[in-house]
Amino acid sequence: MTLTQIEENVNKLLSNLNHEQFIFDFLLSYAEPKATIARLKKGNLNQLNTKGELTHRKKLFFKIVTKYLHSAGMEKAQYINENIADVKAFAKLYDEILKNKEDI
């Protein structure tokens, strides 16, 4: 399987995204055998009993993580307003560092 074939398969997967079947479709896009996918769905190859986690020995560990949703733009980040005095002080510090760097 070539990189272009994998890319095409992943693009097809993303255009027809099914959250319940995502990991299995993803494995199929990398030409994983359908028999292996069926066994993973049944739980015969999955060594974890935790819901939402899937393992395939020495090949895959899949876990849905919701802790970092803000980095994906799914959660509003709250920023602390910067004090203008801090910004000016940092600018002066930066300028001094640049001056001293030229002397080196």
C-alpha positions, 0 to 999 in steps of 0.5 A, a space after each residue: 500500500 502506498 502513501 497516496 492510497 492511504 491518503 485517499 482512504 483517510 480522506 474518504 473516511 473523513 468525508 463520511 465520518 462515523 464516530 462509532 465506527 471511526 477506529 475500525 474504518 481508520 484501520 481499514 484505510 491502512 489495509 488491516 484485514 477485515 477478519 481482524 477488524 471483525 475480531 476487534 469489534 467482537 472483542 476477541 482481540 481487544 485485551 481491555 475491558 474498559 469502554 471506549 478503549 481498544 488495543 491490538 497487540 503491538 499495533 494499536 492503543 485507541 482511547 477517546 480523550 476529552 481532557 484536551 478538547 480546548 486544543 481542538 477548539 471545542 472548548 472556550 479558553 479563558 485568558 487573563 488580561 495582560 497588564 499593560 505595565 507588564 507588556 511594556 516591561 517585557 518589551 524593554 527587557 527584550 530590547 536589552 537582550 537584543 542589545 547585549 546579544 549584539 555585543 557577544 
